Amino acid sequence: MSIEELFKLTIEKGASDLHIIPGYNPSLRVNGELYALKAYPLLDGSMTQEMLMKILTDEKKRAINY
């Protein structure tokens, strides 16, 4: 599972939000309703961090001390 794959699914489903939270399945908000993507595993802290670090600029990474 990659952040790019989740972004693609977000667009395909017409979702307004992608929720990436440790301890939960990735979730999409579609028409105000939140849907857990149960085909994907529960996210842990390291998975979440790895996905989000891929999309942050170097400046943002420095700002959060990673």
MIDOSE-1310 file (N, C-alpha, C; in nm, 2 decimals, decimal comma, always signed):
residues 66
msie	+0,08/-0,12/+0,00/+0,00/+0,00/+0,00/+0,09/+0,12/+0,00; +0,06/+0,22/-0,09/+0,13/+0,34/-0,09/+0,04/+0,46/-0,08; +0,10/+0,57/-0,05/+0,02/+0,70/-0,05/-0,04/+0,73/-0,18; +0,04/+0,70/-0,29/+0,00/+0,73/-0,42/-0,12/+0,64/-0,46
elfk	-0,12/+0,51/-0,42/-0,23/+0,42/-0,44/-0,36/+0,48/-0,37; -0,34/+0,53/-0,25/-0,46/+0,58/-0,17/-0,51/+0,71/-0,23; -0,42/+0,79/-0,28/-0,46/+0,92/-0,35/-0,54/+0,88/-0,48; -0,50/+0,78/-0,55/-0,56/+0,74/-0,67/-0,71/+0,70/-0,64
ltie	-0,72/+0,61/-0,54/-0,85/+0,56/-0,50/-0,94/+0,68/-0,45; -0,88/+0,77/-0,38/-0,96/+0,89/-0,33/-1,02/+0,96/-0,45; -0,94/+0,98/-0,55/-0,99/+1,05/-0,67/-1,10/+0,97/-0,75; -1,07/+0,84/-0,76/-1,16/+0,75/-0,83/-1,30/+0,74/-0,76
kgas	-1,30/+0,75/-0,63/-1,42/+0,74/-0,56/-1,49/+0,87/-0,53; -1,43/+0,98/-0,58/-1,48/+1,11/-0,56/-1,49/+1,16/-0,42; -1,39/+1,11/-0,34/-1,39/+1,14/-0,20/-1,33/+1,28/-0,18; -1,38/+1,35/-0,07/-1,34/+1,48/-0,04/-1,22/+1,48/+0,06
dlhi	-1,20/+1,36/+0,13/-1,09/+1,35/+0,23/-1,04/+1,21/+0,23; -0,91/+1,20/+0,26/-0,85/+1,07/+0,29/-0,80/+1,08/+0,43; -0,84/+0,99/+0,51/-0,80/+0,99/+0,66/-0,69/+0,88/+0,67; -0,58/+0,92/+0,72/-0,46/+0,83/+0,75/-0,43/+0,84/+0,90
ipgy	-0,48/+0,75/+0,98/-0,46/+0,76/+1,12/-0,41/+0,63/+1,18; -0,30/+0,63/+1,26/-0,25/+0,50/+1,32/-0,36/+0,44/+1,40; -0,37/+0,30/+1,38/-0,47/+0,22/+1,46/-0,60/+0,20/+1,38; -0,61/+0,26/+1,27/-0,73/+0,25/+1,19/-0,70/+0,21/+1,04
npsl	-0,80/+0,16/+0,97/-0,78/+0,14/+0,83/-0,78/+0,28/+0,76; -0,71/+0,29/+0,65/-0,73/+0,42/+0,57/-0,88/+0,44/+0,55; -0,92/+0,56/+0,55/-1,07/+0,59/+0,53/-1,09/+0,70/+0,43; -1,20/+0,69/+0,36/-1,24/+0,80/+0,26/-1,37/+0,86/+0,31
rvng	-1,38/+0,99/+0,29/-1,51/+1,06/+0,32/-1,57/+1,09/+0,18; -1,69/+1,03/+0,16/-1,76/+1,04/+0,03/-1,90/+1,09/+0,07; -1,94/+1,21/+0,01/-2,07/+1,27/+0,04/-2,10/+1,28/+0,19; -1,99/+1,32/+0,26/-2,01/+1,34/+0,41/-2,00/+1,22/+0,49
elya	-2,00/+1,10/+0,43/-1,99/+0,97/+0,51/-1,85/+0,92/+0,51; -1,80/+0,87/+0,62/-1,67/+0,81/+0,63/-1,67/+0,66/+0,61; -1,59/+0,61/+0,51/-1,58/+0,47/+0,48/-1,44/+0,42/+0,50; -1,43/+0,32/+0,59/-1,30/+0,25/+0,62/-1,27/+0,16/+0,50
lkay	-1,15/+0,17/+0,45/-1,10/+0,08/+0,34/-1,05/-0,05/+0,41; -1,14/-0,14/+0,43/-1,11/-0,26/+0,50/-1,03/-0,36/+0,42; -1,01/-0,34/+0,29/-0,93/-0,42/+0,21/-0,78/-0,39/+0,24; -0,76/-0,28/+0,31/-0,62/-0,23/+0,35/-0,60/-0,26/+0,49
plld	-0,48/-0,29/+0,53/-0,45/-0,32/+0,68/-0,47/-0,20/+0,77; -0,49/-0,23/+0,90/-0,48/-0,12/+1,00/-0,34/-0,06/+0,99; -0,34/+0,07/+1,00/-0,22/+0,15/+0,99/-0,15/+0,15/+1,13; -0,02/+0,14/+1,13/+0,05/+0,16/+1,25/+0,13/+0,29/+1,24
gsmt	+0,19/+0,33/+1,34/+0,26/+0,46/+1,34/+0,37/+0,47/+1,24; +0,45/+0,36/+1,22/+0,56/+0,37/+1,12/+0,51/+0,37/+0,98; +0,40/+0,30/+0,95/+0,34/+0,30/+0,82/+0,28/+0,44/+0,78; +0,22/+0,50/+0,88/+0,16/+0,63/+0,86/+0,27/+0,73/+0,84
qeml	+0,37/+0,73/+0,92/+0,49/+0,82/+0,91/+0,55/+0,80/+0,77; +0,58/+0,68/+0,73/+0,64/+0,66/+0,60/+0,56/+0,71/+0,49; +0,43/+0,69/+0,49/+0,35/+0,74/+0,38/+0,35/+0,90/+0,38; +0,33/+0,96/+0,49/+0,32/+1,10/+0,50/+0,46/+1,17/+0,47
mkil	+0,57/+1,11/+0,51/+0,70/+1,17/+0,48/+0,72/+1,18/+0,33; +0,66/+1,09/+0,25/+0,68/+1,09/+0,11/+0,62/+1,22/+0,04; +0,53/+1,28/+0,10/+0,46/+1,39/+0,04/+0,50/+1,53/+0,10; +0,57/+1,52/+0,21/+0,62/+1,65/+0,27/+0,74/+1,71/+0,20
tdek	+0,75/+1,84/+0,20/+0,87/+1,90/+0,15/+0,98/+1,89/+0,25; +1,10/+1,91/+0,21/+1,21/+1,91/+0,30/+1,20/+2,01/+0,41; +1,14/+2,13/+0,38/+1,12/+2,23/+0,48/+1,02/+2,18/+0,59; +0,91/+2,12/+0,54/+0,81/+2,07/+0,64/+0,87/+1,96/+0,73
krai	+0,95/+1,87/+0,66/+1,02/+1,76/+0,74/+1,11/+1,82/+0,85; +1,18/+1,93/+0,82/+1,27/+1,99/+0,92/+1,18/+2,06/+1,03; +1,07/+2,11/+0,99/+0,98/+2,18/+1,09/+0,93/+2,08/+1,19; +0,91/+1,96/+1,15/+0,86/+1,86/+1,25/+0,97/+1,77/+1,31
ny	+1,10/+1,81/+1,28/+1,21/+1,74/+1,34/+1,23/+1,59/+1,30; +1,20/+1,56/+1,17/+1,23/+1,42/+1,13/+1,35/+1,42/+1,04
